[in-house]
């Protein structure tokens, strides 16, 4: 492991975990009125770009956490489109 790489694992884990309560809440209550579609789209695109960056530089923490974050953001976007109206 590259010195300091553990910071990437910790930071990625924390930011990814912070997304979980929102996704779980939206799915549980089947309502996404309070979620901004614009925010979600920008976040999803951002996660995809970070994932591409991690793949390009073969940086495992970025690949790992942004793959998971992308899936969570995609789930939230799906829920927004399904329950947001």
PDB file of N, CA, C and O in Angstrom:
ATOM      1  N   UNK A   1       0.853  -1.181   0.000  1.00  0.00           N
ATOM      2  CA  UNK A   1       0.000   0.000   0.000  1.00  0.00           C
ATOM      3  C   UNK A   1       0.893   1.238   0.000  1.00  0.00           C
ATOM      4  O   UNK A   1       1.888   1.307   0.722  1.00  0.00           O
ATOM      5  N   UNK A   2       0.523   2.194  -0.810  1.00  0.00           N
ATOM      6  CA  UNK A   2       1.245   3.462  -0.876  1.00  0.00           C
ATOM      7  C   UNK A   2       1.057   4.188   0.451  1.00  0.00           C
ATOM      8  O   UNK A   2      -0.049   4.210   0.991  1.00  0.00           O
ATOM      9  N   UNK A   3       2.138   4.789   0.990  1.00  0.00           N
ATOM     10  CA  UNK A   3       1.969   5.539   2.246  1.00  0.00           C
ATOM     11  C   UNK A   3       0.857   6.589   2.104  1.00  0.00           C
ATOM     12  O   UNK A   3       0.818   7.344   1.132  1.00  0.00           O
ATOM     13  N   UNK A   4      -0.009   6.618   3.060  1.00  0.00           N
ATOM     14  CA  UNK A   4      -1.121   7.563   3.044  1.00  0.00           C
ATOM     15  C   UNK A   4      -2.344   7.078   2.288  1.00  0.00           C
ATOM     16  O   UNK A   4      -3.400   7.708   2.341  1.00  0.00           O
ATOM     17  N   UNK A   5      -2.206   5.946   1.575  1.00  0.00           N
ATOM     18  CA  UNK A   5      -3.349   5.429   0.816  1.00  0.00           C
ATOM     19  C   UNK A   5      -4.507   5.056   1.732  1.00  0.00           C
ATOM     20  O   UNK A   5      -5.664   5.091   1.313  1.00  0.00           O
ATOM     21  N   UNK A   6      -4.215   4.709   2.952  1.00  0.00           N
ATOM     22  CA  UNK A   6      -5.261   4.374   3.911  1.00  0.00           C
ATOM     23  C   UNK A   6      -6.212   5.546   4.102  1.00  0.00           C
ATOM     24  O   UNK A   6      -7.389   5.353   4.408  1.00  0.00           O
ATOM     25  N   UNK A   7      -5.696   6.778   3.920  1.00  0.00           N
ATOM     26  CA  UNK A   7      -6.567   7.953   4.015  1.00  0.00           C
ATOM     27  C   UNK A   7      -7.667   7.909   2.953  1.00  0.00           C
ATOM     28  O   UNK A   7      -8.804   8.302   3.213  1.00  0.00           O
ATOM     29  N   UNK A   8      -7.325   7.431   1.764  1.00  0.00           N
ATOM     30  CA  UNK A   8      -8.308   7.291   0.706  1.00  0.00           C
ATOM     31  C   UNK A   8      -9.381   6.282   1.053  1.00  0.00           C
ATOM     32  O   UNK A   8     -10.556   6.483   0.750  1.00  0.00           O
ATOM     33  N   UNK A   9      -8.976   5.195   1.689  1.00  0.00           N
ATOM     34  CA  UNK A   9      -9.957   4.184   2.098  1.00  0.00           C
ATOM     35  C   UNK A   9     -10.881   4.724   3.191  1.00  0.00           C
ATOM     36  O   UNK A   9     -12.092   4.511   3.149  1.00  0.00           O
ATOM     37  N   UNK A  10     -10.304   5.419   4.160  1.00  0.00           N
ATOM     38  CA  UNK A  10     -11.110   5.970   5.256  1.00  0.00           C
ATOM     39  C   UNK A  10     -12.041   7.068   4.738  1.00  0.00           C
ATOM     40  O   UNK A  10     -13.238   7.052   5.026  1.00  0.00           O
ATOM     41  N   UNK A  11     -11.503   8.009   3.983  1.00  0.00           N
ATOM     42  CA  UNK A  11     -12.314   9.113   3.460  1.00  0.00           C
ATOM     43  C   UNK A  11     -13.425   8.593   2.548  1.00  0.00           C
ATOM     44  O   UNK A  11     -14.576   9.017   2.658  1.00  0.00           O
ATOM     45  N   UNK A  12     -13.078   7.687   1.663  1.00  0.00           N
ATOM     46  CA  UNK A  12     -14.077   7.116   0.761  1.00  0.00           C
ATOM     47  C   UNK A  12     -15.147   6.348   1.503  1.00  0.00           C
ATOM     48  O   UNK A  12     -16.330   6.449   1.179  1.00  0.00           O
ATOM     49  N   UNK A  13     -14.738   5.582   2.494  1.00  0.00           N
ATOM     50  CA  UNK A  13     -15.704   4.822   3.284  1.00  0.00           C
ATOM     51  C   UNK A  13     -16.669   5.728   4.030  1.00  0.00           C
ATOM     52  O   UNK A  13     -17.870   5.461   4.079  1.00  0.00           O
ATOM     53  N   UNK A  14     -16.143   6.798   4.609  1.00  0.00           N
ATOM     54  CA  UNK A  14     -17.002   7.720   5.356  1.00  0.00           C
ATOM     55  C   UNK A  14     -17.972   8.466   4.446  1.00  0.00           C
ATOM     56  O   UNK A  14     -19.155   8.582   4.765  1.00  0.00           O
ATOM     57  N   UNK A  15     -17.483   8.971   3.317  1.00  0.00           N
ATOM     58  CA  UNK A  15     -18.375   9.723   2.434  1.00  0.00           C
ATOM     59  C   UNK A  15     -19.403   8.802   1.776  1.00  0.00           C
ATOM     60  O   UNK A  15     -20.550   9.198   1.565  1.00  0.00           O
ATOM     61  N   UNK A  16     -18.999   7.597   1.460  1.00  0.00           N
ATOM     62  CA  UNK A  16     -19.954   6.636   0.891  1.00  0.00           C
ATOM     63  C   UNK A  16     -20.990   6.245   1.932  1.00  0.00           C
ATOM     64  O   UNK A  16     -22.181   6.184   1.628  1.00  0.00           O
ATOM     65  N   UNK A  17     -20.554   5.984   3.145  1.00  0.00           N
ATOM     66  CA  UNK A  17     -21.477   5.609   4.222  1.00  0.00           C
ATOM     67  C   UNK A  17     -22.459   6.729   4.530  1.00  0.00           C
ATOM     68  O   UNK A  17     -23.592   6.467   4.935  1.00  0.00           O
ATOM     69  N   UNK A  18     -22.038   7.971   4.343  1.00  0.00           N
ATOM     70  CA  UNK A  18     -22.941   9.089   4.629  1.00  0.00           C
ATOM     71  C   UNK A  18     -24.113   9.134   3.662  1.00  0.00           C
ATOM     72  O   UNK A  18     -25.137   9.745   3.966  1.00  0.00           O
ATOM     73  N   UNK A  19     -23.984   8.513   2.528  1.00  0.00           N
ATOM     74  CA  UNK A  19     -25.042   8.480   1.523  1.00  0.00           C
ATOM     75  C   UNK A  19     -26.099   7.424   1.852  1.00  0.00           C
ATOM     76  O   UNK A  19     -27.255   7.548   1.448  1.00  0.00           O
ATOM     77  N   UNK A  20     -25.701   6.397   2.577  1.00  0.00           N
ATOM     78  CA  UNK A  20     -26.600   5.274   2.878  1.00  0.00           C
ATOM     79  C   UNK A  20     -27.889   5.664   3.598  1.00  0.00           C
ATOM     80  O   UNK A  20     -28.956   5.213   3.181  1.00  0.00           O
ATOM     81  N   UNK A  21     -27.851   6.480   4.659  1.00  0.00           N
ATOM     82  CA  UNK A  21     -29.101   6.799   5.352  1.00  0.00           C
ATOM     83  C   UNK A  21     -30.140   7.460   4.451  1.00  0.00           C
ATOM     84  O   UNK A  21     -31.335   7.197   4.582  1.00  0.00           O
ATOM     85  N   UNK A  22     -29.689   8.316   3.539  1.00  0.00           N
ATOM     86  CA  UNK A  22     -30.634   8.977   2.642  1.00  0.00           C
ATOM     87  C   UNK A  22     -31.275   7.982   1.689  1.00  0.00           C
ATOM     88  O   UNK A  22     -32.487   8.013   1.477  1.00  0.00           O
ATOM     89  N   UNK A  23     -30.472   7.104   1.117  1.00  0.00           N
ATOM     90  CA  UNK A  23     -30.995   6.101   0.198  1.00  0.00           C
ATOM     91  C   UNK A  23     -31.972   5.177   0.928  1.00  0.00           C
ATOM     92  O   UNK A  23     -33.050   4.877   0.414  1.00  0.00           O
ATOM     93  N   UNK A  24     -31.599   4.735   2.108  1.00  0.00           N
ATOM     94  CA  UNK A  24     -32.462   3.835   2.876  1.00  0.00           C
ATOM     95  C   UNK A  24     -33.769   4.528   3.268  1.00  0.00           C
ATOM     96  O   UNK A  24     -34.832   3.907   3.238  1.00  0.00           O
ATOM     97  N   UNK A  25     -33.699   5.802   3.633  1.00  0.00           N
ATOM     98  CA  UNK A  25     -34.906   6.541   4.028  1.00  0.00           C
ATOM     99  C   UNK A  25     -35.866   6.690   2.846  1.00  0.00           C
ATOM    100  O   UNK A  25     -37.068   6.466   2.984  1.00  0.00           O
ATOM    101  N   UNK A  26     -35.336   7.064   1.700  1.00  0.00           N
ATOM    102  CA  UNK A  26     -36.177   7.258   0.518  1.00  0.00           C
ATOM    103  C   UNK A  26     -36.861   5.948   0.132  1.00  0.00           C
ATOM    104  O   UNK A  26     -38.044   5.937  -0.211  1.00  0.00           O
ATOM    105  N   UNK A  27     -36.123   4.862   0.190  1.00  0.00           N
ATOM    106  CA  UNK A  27     -36.704   3.565  -0.155  1.00  0.00           C
ATOM    107  C   UNK A  27     -37.739   3.142   0.892  1.00  0.00           C
ATOM    108  O   UNK A  27     -38.788   2.599   0.545  1.00  0.00           O
ATOM    109  N   UNK A  28     -37.446   3.390   2.164  1.00  0.00           N
ATOM    110  CA  UNK A  28     -38.357   2.990   3.237  1.00  0.00           C
ATOM    111  C   UNK A  28     -39.685   3.740   3.167  1.00  0.00           C
ATOM    112  O   UNK A  28     -40.748   3.125   3.251  1.00  0.00           O
ATOM    113  N   UNK A  29     -39.631   5.064   3.013  1.00  0.00           N
ATOM    114  CA  UNK A  29     -40.869   5.844   3.029  1.00  0.00           C
ATOM    115  C   UNK A  29     -41.478   6.026   1.634  1.00  0.00           C
ATOM    116  O   UNK A  29     -42.570   6.576   1.489  1.00  0.00           O
ATOM    117  N   UNK A  30     -40.757   5.557   0.617  1.00  0.00           N
ATOM    118  CA  UNK A  30     -41.228   5.641  -0.771  1.00  0.00           C
ATOM    119  C   UNK A  30     -41.635   7.062  -1.158  1.00  0.00           C
ATOM    120  O   UNK A  30     -42.671   7.299  -1.779  1.00  0.00           O
ATOM    121  N   UNK A  31     -40.773   7.988  -0.764  1.00  0.00           N
ATOM    122  CA  UNK A  31     -40.996   9.383  -1.109  1.00  0.00           C
ATOM    123  C   UNK A  31     -39.644  10.046  -1.338  1.00  0.00           C
ATOM    124  O   UNK A  31     -38.715   9.890  -0.545  1.00  0.00           O
ATOM    125  N   UNK A  32     -39.554  10.781  -2.429  1.00  0.00           N
ATOM    126  CA  UNK A  32     -38.304  11.489  -2.737  1.00  0.00           C
ATOM    127  C   UNK A  32     -38.599  12.927  -3.138  1.00  0.00           C
ATOM    128  O   UNK A  32     -37.838  13.530  -3.895  1.00  0.00           O
ATOM    129  N   UNK A  33     -39.689  13.474  -2.642  1.00  0.00           N
ATOM    130  CA  UNK A  33     -40.051  14.847  -2.979  1.00  0.00           C
ATOM    131  C   UNK A  33     -38.962  15.829  -2.548  1.00  0.00           C
ATOM    132  O   UNK A  33     -38.697  16.815  -3.236  1.00  0.00           O
ATOM    133  N   UNK A  34     -38.339  15.550  -1.411  1.00  0.00           N
ATOM    134  CA  UNK A  34     -37.353  16.473  -0.856  1.00  0.00           C
ATOM    135  C   UNK A  34     -35.973  16.369  -1.518  1.00  0.00           C
ATOM    136  O   UNK A  34     -35.097  17.190  -1.246  1.00  0.00           O
ATOM    137  N   UNK A  35     -35.778  15.394  -2.362  1.00  0.00           N
ATOM    138  CA  UNK A  35     -34.488  15.204  -3.035  1.00  0.00           C
ATOM    139  C   UNK A  35     -34.485  16.010  -4.327  1.00  0.00           C
ATOM    140  O   UNK A  35     -35.417  15.934  -5.128  1.00  0.00           O
ATOM    141  N   UNK A  36     -33.433  16.771  -4.513  1.00  0.00           N
ATOM    142  CA  UNK A  36     -33.297  17.570  -5.727  1.00  0.00           C
ATOM    143  C   UNK A  36     -32.817  16.695  -6.880  1.00  0.00           C
ATOM    144  O   UNK A  36     -31.795  16.017  -6.772  1.00  0.00           O
ATOM    145  N   UNK A  37     -33.552  16.715  -7.971  1.00  0.00           N
ATOM    146  CA  UNK A  37     -33.149  15.964  -9.159  1.00  0.00           C
ATOM    147  C   UNK A  37     -31.829  16.494  -9.709  1.00  0.00           C
ATOM    148  O   UNK A  37     -30.961  15.716 -10.104  1.00  0.00           O
ATOM    149  N   UNK A  38     -31.677  17.815  -9.736  1.00  0.00           N
ATOM    150  CA  UNK A  38     -30.448  18.432 -10.235  1.00  0.00           C
ATOM    151  C   UNK A  38     -29.243  18.015  -9.393  1.00  0.00           C
ATOM    152  O   UNK A  38     -28.189  17.681  -9.934  1.00  0.00           O
ATOM    153  N   UNK A  39     -29.401  18.034  -8.057  1.00  0.00           N
ATOM    154  CA  UNK A  39     -28.331  17.580  -7.169  1.00  0.00           C
ATOM    155  C   UNK A  39     -27.955  16.141  -7.484  1.00  0.00           C
ATOM    156  O   UNK A  39     -26.777  15.808  -7.618  1.00  0.00           O
ATOM    157  N   UNK A  40     -28.963  15.300  -7.599  1.00  0.00           N
ATOM    158  CA  UNK A  40     -28.700  13.886  -7.807  1.00  0.00           C
ATOM    159  C   UNK A  40     -27.994  13.628  -9.131  1.00  0.00           C
ATOM    160  O   UNK A  40     -27.070  12.817  -9.196  1.00  0.00           O
ATOM    161  N   UNK A  41     -28.423  14.313 -10.183  1.00  0.00           N
ATOM    162  CA  UNK A  41     -27.766  14.147 -11.485  1.00  0.00           C
ATOM    163  C   UNK A  41     -26.314  14.606 -11.444  1.00  0.00           C
ATOM    164  O   UNK A  41     -25.427  13.919 -11.952  1.00  0.00           O
ATOM    165  N   UNK A  42     -26.068  15.773 -10.836  1.00  0.00           N
ATOM    166  CA  UNK A  42     -24.696  16.269 -10.721  1.00  0.00           C
ATOM    167  C   UNK A  42     -23.836  15.323  -9.888  1.00  0.00           C
ATOM    168  O   UNK A  42     -22.686  15.051 -10.233  1.00  0.00           O
ATOM    169  N   UNK A  43     -24.400  14.825  -8.795  1.00  0.00           N
ATOM    170  CA  UNK A  43     -23.660  13.908  -7.933  1.00  0.00           C
ATOM    171  C   UNK A  43     -23.316  12.619  -8.669  1.00  0.00           C
ATOM    172  O   UNK A  43     -22.199  12.114  -8.561  1.00  0.00           O
ATOM    173  N   UNK A  44     -24.276  12.092  -9.415  1.00  0.00           N
ATOM    174  CA  UNK A  44     -24.061  10.861 -10.174  1.00  0.00           C
ATOM    175  C   UNK A  44     -22.970  11.055 -11.228  1.00  0.00           C
ATOM    176  O   UNK A  44     -22.098  10.201 -11.385  1.00  0.00           O
ATOM    177  N   UNK A  45     -23.017  12.159 -11.937  1.00  0.00           N
ATOM    178  CA  UNK A  45     -21.986  12.459 -12.939  1.00  0.00           C
ATOM    179  C   UNK A  45     -20.631  12.632 -12.264  1.00  0.00           C
ATOM    180  O   UNK A  45     -19.619  12.143 -12.766  1.00  0.00           O
ATOM    181  N   UNK A  46     -20.609  13.322 -11.133  1.00  0.00           N
ATOM    182  CA  UNK A  46     -19.359  13.500 -10.386  1.00  0.00           C
ATOM    183  C   UNK A  46     -18.756  12.177  -9.948  1.00  0.00           C
ATOM    184  O   UNK A  46     -17.549  11.969 -10.070  1.00  0.00           O
ATOM    185  N   UNK A  47     -19.587  11.286  -9.440  1.00  0.00           N
ATOM    186  CA  UNK A  47     -19.100   9.963  -9.026  1.00  0.00           C
ATOM    187  C   UNK A  47     -18.563   9.187 -10.219  1.00  0.00           C
ATOM    188  O   UNK A  47     -17.560   8.483 -10.099  1.00  0.00           O
ATOM    189  N   UNK A  48     -19.221   9.308 -11.368  1.00  0.00           N
ATOM    190  CA  UNK A  48     -18.754   8.617 -12.578  1.00  0.00           C
ATOM    191  C   UNK A  48     -17.399   9.158 -13.026  1.00  0.00           C
ATOM    192  O   UNK A  48     -16.529   8.394 -13.443  1.00  0.00           O
ATOM    193  N   UNK A  49     -17.222  10.468 -12.939  1.00  0.00           N
ATOM    194  CA  UNK A  49     -15.941  11.065 -13.342  1.00  0.00           C
ATOM    195  C   UNK A  49     -14.835  10.668 -12.363  1.00  0.00           C
ATOM    196  O   UNK A  49     -13.724  10.344 -12.781  1.00  0.00           O
ATOM    197  N   UNK A  50     -15.137  10.692 -11.060  1.00  0.00           N
ATOM    198  CA  UNK A  50     -14.146  10.239 -10.078  1.00  0.00           C
ATOM    199  C   UNK A  50     -13.786   8.764 -10.307  1.00  0.00           C
ATOM    200  O   UNK A  50     -12.625   8.376 -10.174  1.00  0.00           O
ATOM    201  N   UNK A  51     -14.778   7.956 -10.646  1.00  0.00           N
ATOM    202  CA  UNK A  51     -14.521   6.544 -10.941  1.00  0.00           C
ATOM    203  C   UNK A  51     -13.611   6.408 -12.157  1.00  0.00           C
ATOM    204  O   UNK A  51     -12.665   5.620 -12.138  1.00  0.00           O
ATOM    205  N   UNK A  52     -13.888   7.165 -13.208  1.00  0.00           N
ATOM    206  CA  UNK A  52     -13.046   7.128 -14.409  1.00  0.00           C
ATOM    207  C   UNK A  52     -11.621   7.570 -14.071  1.00  0.00           C
ATOM    208  O   UNK A  52     -10.652   6.986 -14.554  1.00  0.00           O
ATOM    209  N   UNK A  53     -11.505   8.590 -13.251  1.00  0.00           N
ATOM    210  CA  UNK A  53     -10.194   9.084 -12.816  1.00  0.00           C
ATOM    211  C   UNK A  53      -9.436   7.986 -12.061  1.00  0.00           C
ATOM    212  O   UNK A  53      -8.250   7.758 -12.303  1.00  0.00           O
ATOM    213  N   UNK A  54     -10.129   7.316 -11.152  1.00  0.00           N
ATOM    214  CA  UNK A  54      -9.507   6.233 -10.395  1.00  0.00           C
ATOM    215  C   UNK A  54      -9.075   5.084 -11.284  1.00  0.00           C
ATOM    216  O   UNK A  54      -8.011   4.500 -11.076  1.00  0.00           O
ATOM    217  N   UNK A  55      -9.894   4.757 -12.274  1.00  0.00           N
ATOM    218  CA  UNK A  55      -9.543   3.690 -13.213  1.00  0.00           C
ATOM    219  C   UNK A  55      -8.338   4.111 -14.052  1.00  0.00           C
ATOM    220  O   UNK A  55      -7.410   3.328 -14.255  1.00  0.00           O
ATOM    221  N   UNK A  56      -8.359   5.340 -14.532  1.00  0.00           N
ATOM    222  CA  UNK A  56      -7.263   5.837 -15.371  1.00  0.00           C
ATOM    223  C   UNK A  56      -5.922   5.760 -14.644  1.00  0.00           C
ATOM    224  O   UNK A  56      -4.912   5.365 -15.227  1.00  0.00           O
ATOM    225  N   UNK A  57      -5.924   6.143 -13.361  1.00  0.00           N
ATOM    226  CA  UNK A  57      -4.683   6.135 -12.587  1.00  0.00           C
ATOM    227  C   UNK A  57      -4.511   4.875 -11.749  1.00  0.00           C
ATOM    228  O   UNK A  57      -3.574   4.775 -10.957  1.00  0.00           O
ATOM    229  N   UNK A  58      -5.425   3.903 -11.926  1.00  0.00           N
ATOM    230  CA  UNK A  58      -5.365   2.641 -11.206  1.00  0.00           C
ATOM    231  C   UNK A  58      -5.240   2.862  -9.695  1.00  0.00           C
ATOM    232  O   UNK A  58      -4.385   2.277  -9.030  1.00  0.00           O
ATOM    233  N   UNK A  59      -6.112   3.717  -9.181  1.00  0.00           N
ATOM    234  CA  UNK A  59      -6.094   4.053  -7.760  1.00  0.00           C
ATOM    235  C   UNK A  59      -7.263   3.339  -7.078  1.00  0.00           C
ATOM    236  O   UNK A  59      -8.413   3.770  -7.172  1.00  0.00           O
ATOM    237  N   UNK A  60      -6.950   2.253  -6.401  1.00  0.00           N
ATOM    238  CA  UNK A  60      -7.972   1.354  -5.861  1.00  0.00           C
ATOM    239  C   UNK A  60      -8.986   2.020  -4.935  1.00  0.00           C
ATOM    240  O   UNK A  60     -10.177   1.743  -5.075  1.00  0.00           O
ATOM    241  N   UNK A  61      -8.584   2.888  -3.990  1.00  0.00           N
ATOM    242  CA  UNK A  61      -9.617   3.497  -3.140  1.00  0.00           C
ATOM    243  C   UNK A  61     -10.658   4.286  -3.938  1.00  0.00           C
ATOM    244  O   UNK A  61     -11.847   4.236  -3.624  1.00  0.00           O
ATOM    245  N   UNK A  62     -10.223   5.001  -4.951  1.00  0.00           N
ATOM    246  CA  UNK A  62     -11.166   5.754  -5.783  1.00  0.00           C
ATOM    247  C   UNK A  62     -12.074   4.818  -6.577  1.00  0.00           C
ATOM    248  O   UNK A  62     -13.269   5.078  -6.720  1.00  0.00           O
ATOM    249  N   UNK A  63     -11.514   3.751  -7.083  1.00  0.00           N
ATOM    250  CA  UNK A  63     -12.306   2.784  -7.849  1.00  0.00           C
ATOM    251  C   UNK A  63     -13.348   2.121  -6.942  1.00  0.00           C
ATOM    252  O   UNK A  63     -14.526   2.038  -7.290  1.00  0.00           O
ATOM    253  N   UNK A  64     -12.902   1.660  -5.797  1.00  0.00           N
ATOM    254  CA  UNK A  64     -13.785   0.959  -4.858  1.00  0.00           C
ATOM    255  C   UNK A  64     -14.937   1.845  -4.406  1.00  0.00           C
ATOM    256  O   UNK A  64     -16.103   1.510  -4.615  1.00  0.00           O
ATOM    257  N   UNK A  65     -14.612   2.964  -3.792  1.00  0.00           N
ATOM    258  CA  UNK A  65     -15.646   3.779  -3.170  1.00  0.00           C
ATOM    259  C   UNK A  65     -16.531   4.489  -4.181  1.00  0.00           C
ATOM    260  O   UNK A  65     -17.726   4.657  -3.941  1.00  0.00           O
ATOM    261  N   UNK A  66     -15.969   4.906  -5.304  1.00  0.00           N
ATOM    262  CA  UNK A  66     -16.812   5.585  -6.282  1.00  0.00           C
ATOM    263  C   UNK A  66     -17.689   4.611  -7.057  1.00  0.00           C
ATOM    264  O   UNK A  66     -18.734   5.009  -7.572  1.00  0.00           O
ATOM    265  N   UNK A  67     -17.298   3.361  -7.152  1.00  0.00           N
ATOM    266  CA  UNK A  67     -18.191   2.345  -7.719  1.00  0.00           C
ATOM    267  C   UNK A  67     -19.421   2.181  -6.833  1.00  0.00           C
ATOM    268  O   UNK A  67     -20.552   2.147  -7.319  1.00  0.00           O
ATOM    269  N   UNK A  68     -19.187   2.080  -5.537  1.00  0.00           N
ATOM    270  CA  UNK A  68     -20.288   1.922  -4.587  1.00  0.00           C
ATOM    271  C   UNK A  68     -21.140   3.188  -4.540  1.00  0.00           C
ATOM    272  O   UNK A  68     -22.369   3.123  -4.553  1.00  0.00           O
ATOM    273  N   UNK A  69     -20.473   4.339  -4.485  1.00  0.00           N
ATOM    274  CA  UNK A  69     -21.193   5.614  -4.448  1.00  0.00           C
ATOM    275  C   UNK A  69     -22.030   5.805  -5.708  1.00  0.00           C
ATOM    276  O   UNK A  69     -23.159   6.290  -5.635  1.00  0.00           O
ATOM    277  N   UNK A  70     -21.488   5.428  -6.858  1.00  0.00           N
ATOM    278  CA  UNK A  70     -22.236   5.540  -8.114  1.00  0.00           C
ATOM    279  C   UNK A  70     -23.504   4.691  -8.052  1.00  0.00           C
ATOM    280  O   UNK A  70     -24.574   5.138  -8.466  1.00  0.00           O
ATOM    281  N   UNK A  71     -23.386   3.477  -7.539  1.00  0.00           N
ATOM    282  CA  UNK A  71     -24.559   2.606  -7.422  1.00  0.00           C
ATOM    283  C   UNK A  71     -25.598   3.184  -6.457  1.00  0.00           C
ATOM    284  O   UNK A  71     -26.800   3.111  -6.714  1.00  0.00           O
ATOM    285  N   UNK A  72     -25.134   3.752  -5.360  1.00  0.00           N
ATOM    286  CA  UNK A  72     -26.058   4.368  -4.408  1.00  0.00           C
ATOM    287  C   UNK A  72     -26.750   5.589  -5.020  1.00  0.00           C
ATOM    288  O   UNK A  72     -27.957   5.775  -4.861  1.00  0.00           O
ATOM    289  N   UNK A  73     -25.975   6.410  -5.717  1.00  0.00           N
ATOM    290  CA  UNK A  73     -26.549   7.599  -6.363  1.00  0.00           C
ATOM    291  C   UNK A  73     -27.522   7.200  -7.467  1.00  0.00           C
ATOM    292  O   UNK A  73     -28.554   7.845  -7.654  1.00  0.00           O
ATOM    293  N   UNK A  74     -27.194   6.143  -8.192  1.00  0.00           N
ATOM    294  CA  UNK A  74     -28.111   5.651  -9.226  1.00  0.00           C
ATOM    295  C   UNK A  74     -29.397   5.127  -8.592  1.00  0.00           C
ATOM    296  O   UNK A  74     -30.482   5.312  -9.144  1.00  0.00           O
ATOM    297  N   UNK A  75     -29.280   4.480  -7.446  1.00  0.00           N
ATOM    298  CA  UNK A  75     -30.469   4.004  -6.724  1.00  0.00           C
ATOM    299  C   UNK A  75     -31.331   5.171  -6.272  1.00  0.00           C
ATOM    300  O   UNK A  75     -32.558   5.122  -6.353  1.00  0.00           O
ATOM    301  N   UNK A  76     -30.676   6.217  -5.797  1.00  0.00           N
ATOM    302  CA  UNK A  76     -31.414   7.395  -5.351  1.00  0.00           C
ATOM    303  C   UNK A  76     -32.077   8.090  -6.538  1.00  0.00           C
ATOM    304  O   UNK A  76     -33.201   8.578  -6.419  1.00  0.00           O
ATOM    305  N   UNK A  77     -31.400   8.139  -7.666  1.00  0.00           N
ATOM    306  CA  UNK A  77     -32.000   8.728  -8.868  1.00  0.00           C
ATOM    307  C   UNK A  77     -33.216   7.914  -9.306  1.00  0.00           C
ATOM    308  O   UNK A  77     -34.249   8.482  -9.658  1.00  0.00           O
ATOM    309  N   UNK A  78     -33.096   6.601  -9.284  1.00  0.00           N
ATOM    310  CA  UNK A  78     -34.224   5.733  -9.620  1.00  0.00           C
ATOM    311  C   UNK A  78     -35.419   6.014  -8.682  1.00  0.00           C
ATOM    312  O   UNK A  78     -36.562   6.145  -9.119  1.00  0.00           O
ATOM    313  N   UNK A  79     -35.107   6.100  -7.392  1.00  0.00           N
ATOM    314  CA  UNK A  79     -36.162   6.367  -6.418  1.00  0.00           C
ATOM    315  C   UNK A  79     -36.771   7.748  -6.633  1.00  0.00           C
ATOM    316  O   UNK A  79     -37.981   7.918  -6.490  1.00  0.00           O
ATOM    317  N   UNK A  80     -35.952   8.724  -6.972  1.00  0.00           N
ATOM    318  CA  UNK A  80     -36.462  10.063  -7.235  1.00  0.00           C
ATOM    319  C   UNK A  80     -37.412  10.046  -8.419  1.00  0.00           C
ATOM    320  O   UNK A  80     -38.477  10.661  -8.377  1.00  0.00           O
ATOM    321  N   UNK A  81     -37.032   9.348  -9.463  1.00  0.00           N
ATOM    322  CA  UNK A  81     -37.881   9.282 -10.647  1.00  0.00           C
ATOM    323  C   UNK A  81     -39.164   8.485 -10.380  1.00  0.00           C
ATOM    324  O   UNK A  81     -40.219   8.791 -10.934  1.00  0.00           O
ATOM    325  N   UNK A  82     -39.063   7.469  -9.533  1.00  0.00           N
ATOM    326  CA  UNK A  82     -40.231   6.645  -9.242  1.00  0.00           C
ATOM    327  C   UNK A  82     -41.152   7.254  -8.192  1.00  0.00           C
ATOM    328  O   UNK A  82     -42.373   7.231  -8.347  1.00  0.00           O
ATOM    329  N   UNK A  83     -40.566   7.803  -7.117  1.00  0.00           N
ATOM    330  CA  UNK A  83     -41.358   8.273  -5.966  1.00  0.00           C
ATOM    331  C   UNK A  83     -41.370   9.792  -5.816  1.00  0.00           C
ATOM    332  O   UNK A  83     -42.037  10.316  -4.924  1.00  0.00           O
ATOM    333  N   UNK A  84     -40.650  10.497  -6.665  1.00  0.00           N
ATOM    334  CA  UNK A  84     -40.449  11.927  -6.450  1.00  0.00           C
ATOM    335  C   UNK A  84     -41.616  12.810  -6.815  1.00  0.00           C
ATOM    336  O   UNK A  84     -41.574  14.008  -6.534  1.00  0.00           O
ATOM    337  N   UNK A  85     -42.626  12.291  -7.410  1.00  0.00           N
ATOM    338  CA  UNK A  85     -43.732  13.142  -7.859  1.00  0.00           C
ATOM    339  C   UNK A  85     -44.972  12.954  -7.036  1.00  0.00           C
ATOM    340  O   UNK A  85     -45.987  13.601  -7.292  1.00  0.00           O
TER     341      UNK A  85
END
